[in-house]
């Protein structure tokens, strides 16, 4: 029996080593200072990526770490959007939609988020593909 286990282990190792390497998955981290700024970073680990997002938020807003709250971590990042939303009474904020398989799914998800009678404005202001590359759009 031990020779069978040894054979199975060698066969499994050979099979795994023959598989093609998969692309490295990345996550997206977001930090926001309400009414002041937002940082978005892509990376492999939550701690470093969220620290990067907080730093980007502080640079954009001019505020400190206690003002730039870590609001989102998605892994894998997938297609991601920064959505501006404004309530009919004037309050406004940004939400992040992330983890979508492709642009079409992301845009459909945002359309659902924006279907509200109390929102007077709701639109994507920034978008990234599943590799963290910002997408330009009209």
C-alpha positions in Angstrom: 0.0 0.0 0.0 2.8 2.6 0.7 4.1 2.2 -2.8 0.6 3.1 -4.1 0.5 6.3 -1.9 4.0 7.2 -3.1 2.9 6.7 -6.8 -0.3 8.8 -6.3 1.7 11.6 -4.6 4.3 11.7 -7.5 1.5 11.6 -10.1 -0.4 14.5 -8.4 2.8 16.5 -8.1 3.5 15.9 -11.9 0.0 16.9 -12.7 0.1 20.1 -10.7 3.5 21.2 -12.0 2.2 20.7 -15.6 -0.7 23.1 -15.1 -0.3 26.6 -16.6 0.4 29.4 -14.1 -2.6 31.5 -13.4 -2.5 35.3 -13.4 -2.0 36.8 -10.0 -5.2 37.9 -8.4 -5.3 41.4 -7.0 -7.7 43.1 -4.6 -8.9 46.7 -4.4 -8.8 48.8 -1.2 -10.7 52.1 -0.7 -10.3 54.8 1.9 -12.6 57.8 2.1 -12.7 61.1 4.0 -16.3 62.2 3.7 -16.8 65.4 1.7 -13.0 65.6 1.2 -11.3 62.8 -0.7 -10.9 59.2 -1.6 -8.0 56.9 -2.2 -8.2 53.7 -4.3 -5.3 51.2 -4.6 -4.9 47.7 -6.1 -2.6 45.1 -4.7 -2.2 41.5 -3.4 -2.8 41.9 0.3 -5.5 43.7 2.3 -3.2 45.5 4.8 -0.7 47.0 2.3 -3.5 47.9 -0.2 -5.7 49.6 2.4 -2.6 51.5 3.7 -1.9 52.7 0.2 -5.6 53.7 -0.2 -5.5 55.7 3.1 -2.3 57.4 2.0 -3.8 58.3 -1.4 -6.9 59.7 0.5 -4.7 61.8 2.7 -2.8 63.2 -0.3 -6.1 64.1 -2.1 -7.9 65.5 0.9 -5.0 67.1 2.9 -6.4 65.4 6.0 -4.9 62.8 8.4 -5.3 59.0 8.8 -8.1 59.3 11.3 -10.2 61.2 8.7 -9.5 58.7 5.8 -11.6 55.7 6.8 -11.0 52.3 5.2 -14.3 51.6 3.6 -13.8 48.8 1.1 -11.7 45.7 0.4 -12.7 43.4 -2.5 -10.8 40.3 -3.4 -10.5 39.6 -6.2 -11.0 43.2 -7.3 -12.7 42.4 -10.5 -14.1 45.3 -12.5 -14.5 48.3 -10.1 -16.4 51.6 -10.2 -16.4 54.8 -8.1 -20.0 55.9 -8.1 -21.1 59.5 -7.2 -24.6 59.6 -5.6 -26.6 62.6 -4.6 -29.7 62.6 -2.5 -32.6 64.9 -3.4 -32.0 66.9 -0.2 -28.4 67.7 -1.3 -26.3 65.1 0.6 -23.8 63.4 -1.6 -21.3 60.6 -1.3 -19.3 58.0 -3.2 -19.9 54.3 -3.2 -17.7 51.6 -4.7 -18.9 48.6 -6.7 -16.2 46.0 -7.1 -15.7 42.3 -7.9 -17.6 42.2 -11.1 -16.5 39.8 -13.9 -16.6 42.3 -16.8 -17.6 45.9 -17.7 -21.2 45.0 -18.8 -21.9 43.3 -15.4 -20.4 46.3 -13.5 -22.5 48.8 -15.5 -25.7 46.7 -14.8 -24.9 46.6 -11.1 -24.4 50.4 -11.0 -27.7 50.9 -12.9 -29.5 48.9 -10.2 -27.8 51.0 -7.5 -28.9 54.1 -9.2 -32.6 53.1 -9.5 -33.9 55.2 -6.7 -36.5 57.9 -6.6 -34.6 59.9 -3.9 -31.4 60.1 -6.0 -31.1 63.2 -8.2 -27.6 62.2 -9.4 -26.0 58.8 -9.7 -23.1 58.0 -12.1 -19.8 56.3 -12.5 -17.0 58.8 -12.1 -14.1 56.4 -12.4 -13.8 52.8 -13.5 -11.0 50.1 -13.4 -10.7 46.8 -15.1 -9.9 43.5 -13.4 -6.1 44.3 -13.5 -6.5 47.6 -11.8 -6.1 49.7 -14.9 -8.2 52.9 -15.0 -10.6 52.9 -17.9 -11.4 56.2 -19.7 -15.0 56.6 -20.8 -17.6 59.2 -21.8 
